[in-house]
Amino acid sequence: MYNPPSRFRHASILIGSKWYITGGFNYKGKSLSDFFYLDLSNPFSTKNLDTLQYKQLNDNGLTPNAWCNTVTTNNMIYLFGCLMVSDKTSLVYQYSINSDKWINPPIAGTTSPVHRIQNGVVANDSTGRIYYFGGRNDTYKPLNDMWILDTNNNQLSWQQITSAPLQICCFSAILLQDGYILYIGGFSNSTDTRNRFLRNITRYNINSNEWDLKSTKGDSVVHRPGFSAILVPADGRIILYGGVKDDVFTNDLAVLDTTKYEWSLPEVKDKPKPKSYHTACFYDNFMIVAFGILNDDNQPDSGIYLLDLTDKSTYKWVTDFKPNKSIGDGNRNIIIGASIGAVIFSILVSFFSYRFYKKRKRNSQRESSKIAVDDFN
């Protein structure tokens, strides 16, 4: 079993029950290149790190990195260039889940985005398109260009599309089921506009190729960098957690109802130590938070947090995780049921085919007999 070191500003992506994690800075500020996953199909306790089922994977050809973005589509993981120690020219690294290998994939065409950090990347798994937006270039200037990386037809290619009306960096990007990508938080060139990116959310519609600013209502949510945001697919809630507010770490939790675009600051029980520059995922009705920086000693953390999302009125941080086996059992029952149904169907088809064959054979014999009698008349 792998015991990963503490880190912050790392990258992660959830595929099935495996939460893949790579890179980030360690306690010395040195970037890491290890690659591993946490198996969420097993129970664990956040009080006992030995119960966390980590498995180290092949990090061949992967340079130490931090502040990167990861997405997945077509059974591949894509890591987008950020703070790479030995390679700032490569924007894309590709990991094949089937072959367990990292490569620098060839990309068709002559145009591509400039190198950047603190940008947003989301993938539309149904089309194989990856949307690469904003961030800051190597001179720390915010950007507003939008690119699509097309992963179909076994050939990667970049395409630049309509740019956003504002330059933004340091946000969280989430793709909704209605085709809107929300760029939540962040800031532009002017610090006066920082809070507006939570009150007025920059949106891009992947179906119409249009940008807009969507105003929100509800409770006031203060700007902070270093937060995480996850989508609850069943009801469209976006859960925002952590970050730094005025150089003070916060454990504030905010919820955006995307059906009404309304912010709320819910009641939260059993709050853990404030954390920022972590990553988070949604799994089995939990928001799971990994690594990051704790504010009590300003050092990177190796712990896991669990937020129970079951009760919308009161959110609770818990310590024990027991995966919902009914999800897996339900899938297995579907497979077993389908297999039994297929067997029964095959038996019925064989039975009626045999009956049809026997009946046709008897009729054929009668016809042959009739012909013979007629020949003698």
N, C-alpha and C positions, 0 to 999 in steps of 0.2 A: 504494500500500500504506500502511496506517495504522500509525503508531508510537505506541502508547498509553503514557501516562506511568505511572510506578510508582505503586503504591497498596496499601492494605490495608483490611480490613473491607468489601470489595466483595461483589457477588453474581454468581453464575454458574449456568448451566444447560446441559447437553449435550443436543442434539437431532441425532440422526444422527451425522454427522462434524463438526458445527459446535458449537463451545463458545462460547456467548453470555456476555458479561461486561458489567457496568455498575456505575457508581458507585464508592464507596469514598472514603477520605481520601488526599490527596496528601501530599507531604513537609512541607507547611506546615500540615497538619491541616484543609485546606479540602476539602469534599466535592465530588465530581465528578458529572457527568451524562452523560458520553459513553457510547455503546452500540456494541458491536462484537463480532465473533466471531473465533475462531482456527480456521482450516480444518485439521482433523486428517487429512484425506485426503492431505495432502502431507507428504513427509519434512522433517525439520528437525534442527538441532543445538542443544542448549541452550547450547553454547559460543559460538554466533553468533546473536545476536538478529535479525539481518537475514534469517535463513532462516525466521523465523516468519511465516506467511501470515495477517496480521490484515486484516480488512475492517471499516471504519466503517459504521454503519447510522444510520438516522434516529432522533434522540433528541427529536423534536418533542414539546413538552408534558411532557417528563420533567424534573422539578425535580432539582437536585443532591441526592444521597442517599448514605447509608452505613448499614451494619449491616442491610441489607435481606435478604429471602428471595425466591427465585424458584423457580417450578415451571412445568411445562408440561403441558397436556392440550388435546385438541380443536384442535390446530394453533395454539394461543395460548400466549404466555408471560405469566405473572402475576407482578408485582412487588408485594410487600406492604409497606405503609407502615412506616417505621422512623424514622430521623433524616432527615427531609425539611426542606430549608432554608426553603422558602416555603410548605409545605403540610403541616401535621400532622393535618389533618382527614380526608384521603383515605387509606383503608386499602389500596385496590387500584388498581393500574395494569395495563392490559391492552395487550399488543402482538400485533398480527396479523402472522404471518409472511407471509401472502399479500399484504397491502396495505402492509406496512412502515410501520405507524403505531401510535403510542402514544395511548391514550385513558384518560380516567377513566370506566369503564363504569358505567351505572346499575345499581343493585342493588335488587331488590324487597324489600318488607318494611320494618318500622320499627325492628327490633332488629339490632344489630351489635356486634362486639367493640370494646372500648376500644382506643385507640392504645397501642402497645407496641413494645419492642425486644427483641432477644436471645431470640426465641421460635423455635418450630419449625414448618415447613410442609412437608407432603408431599402428593403427588397420586396418586390411583388412576386411572390412565389408562383402565382398562376401564369405570369407572363415571362418570368425569368429576367426581368429588368431590375436593375439596381439604380437608385436615385441618389446622386452624390452632390451635396449642396453646401455652399457657404464656407465658413471657417475663417482662418487667418493664414495669410501667406508667410513666406520666410522673413518678411519685414514687419510682421505682426499687424498687417492691414486687413480689416474685415473684408470679406468677399461676398458677392451676390450671384455668382454664376451657378447654373444648374446643369448637370451632366447626367446622361443615362449610360450605364454600362450594360450592354446587351449580352447575356450569357447563353443565348440559344444557338443552335446549329453547330455546337462544338467549336465556336469561334467567338472570342471576345472582341467587342468593338465599342468605342466611345462615340457618343453623339451629344453635342451641345444643344440645349433647348432654351426656351425663354428664361431670361434672368429675373430674379426677384426685384421688387421695387426698392428694397433696402439691403445694405450689407449687414450681415449678422454672423456672429460666432458664439460659441460656448452655450449652445442650446441643447435640448433633447428633441429628437425626431421620432414621431410615431405615426404609422400608417393606419387609418381607420378603415372599416369595412365599406364605407361609402366612397372610397377613392381619394379622400383628402389626406395629405400628409400635414401634420401639425408640427410646427417648429416652436417649441415652448421655452420661454425664458431667453437667456442670452443677452447680448448687447451689441451695439453698433459703435460708430466712432464717438458718439456723444454719450457721456454718462447720464445725461438728463433723460435719455430715452430708455434706460434700463428697465424700469418698472412697467413700461408700456408693453413689453413683450410678454408679460404675463396677463395684463389686462386686455391687450389686443394681440391676438395670436396670428402670426404669419402662417398662411395656409397655401398649399399647392394642390391642385386637382389633377391627378394623373390621367383622368379621362378626357378633360377638356383642355389641358395644358394652360391653365389660368391660375394666376396668383390673386390673393386678396388678404385683407386684414379682418379677422373675425373678432368683434368686440365680445367681451364676457361680462357677466354680472356676478353678484354674490359677494362673499367675503373677500377682503383685500389680502392678497398673497404678496409678500415682500420679495423683491429680487434677491437671488443668491446664486453664485456659481457652485459647481461641485455637487449638484443634486442628482438624483435619479428619478426616472418616471417610467411607469409600466402601464400597459393597457389591460383592463379586464374585459375580454372579448364578449362575454355573455351580456353585459349591460352597458358597455361603452364608457365605464369609469376610467379615468386616468389618475393614478396614485402618484403623487410627487412627494419625495422624501429627502430630508437632509440638506446638506450644502453648507455654505459659509455666508453669514449675513453680517456685513460690516466687520469682517475679519474675526467674527465669532462663530464658532460652529453651532449649528442648530439641529434639533431633532424635530422641527416642525413638520407636520404631515398635512398636506393639502390634497383635496379631491376635486377633479374637474368632471362634471357631468356633461359629456359631449352631446347628449340629446337636447340639452338646454343651454349649453355653454355657460354653466354656472359653477363658480368656485365655492367650496365650503371648507371650513376648518373643523373637522369632526373631533369628538371626544376620543382620546387615545389613552389606553391603560397600559401600565407596566412599561413605560418608555425606557429604552436602553440608552447607553451613553451616546451622545451625538456623534454622527459620522458623516464624512463627505469624501468626494472623489472615489466612491465605491462603484459597483455595478449592481443591478437588480434584475430579477426576472419574475414572471408570473407562472406559478405551477400549482395545480391542485388547490386552487382558491387561497394560495398564500403569495405574498410578496416576499421573495427571498433576497436578502442583501448580502453581498460578499465583499470582504476585505475593505479597503479604504483607510482613512485617517481618523483617529480618535482625538477628541479635543483635550482630554485630560493631560496627555503628555505630548501631543502633536506628533505622534509616531504612527507609522502604518500598522494596520491590524490584520490578523489572520482569521478573525471570527466571522460567524454567520449569524444574521438576524432573521427572525421569522415574524411576519405580520399576518395575523388571521384576518381575512377579508370577508368572512361569512356575515357578520352583522354590520350593515351599512351605517347604523346610528352610532355604534361604538366599536372602534378598532382596538385590537389588543395584540401586543407583542408577546409571543409565547416562546418556549424553549424546546418543546418536544415536537418532532415532526414524524408523523406516521402517514405514509402515502396511502391514498385511497385505492385499495386493491380492486375495488369494484370496477374502476375504470379499465384496468387490465383484464380482469375477469370478464367484464362485459364484452370486450373485444374478442377474448378467447371463446366465449360462448357463441358469439356471432359466427366465428370461424368454424367451431364445432358444429353448430346448427346448420351452417351452410354446407359443410361436408356431409353430414347425415342426410340433409335434403338431397344433395347431389347423388348420394348412393341410392336412396329410395327411388329417385327419379330414374336412375339408370336401370334399376331392377324392373320398374314398371314398364319402361321402354322396351327392355328385353322381353318381358312377359307378353306384352301386346304384339310385339314384332313376331314372336314365336307363334302366337295364336293366329295372327294374320297369315303367316307363312303356311301353317297347317291347313287353314281354311282354303287358301288359294290352291294348295296342292290337291285337296280333295275335289275341289271344283274342276281342276285341270284333269284329274283322273276320270271324273264323270263325263267331261266333254270328250275325252279320248275314247271312252267306252261308247258314247253316243255316235261318234263318227264311225267307229268300227261296225256298229250294228247297221247304220245307214248304208255302208258300203256293201253289206250283204243283201240289201233289199233292192 
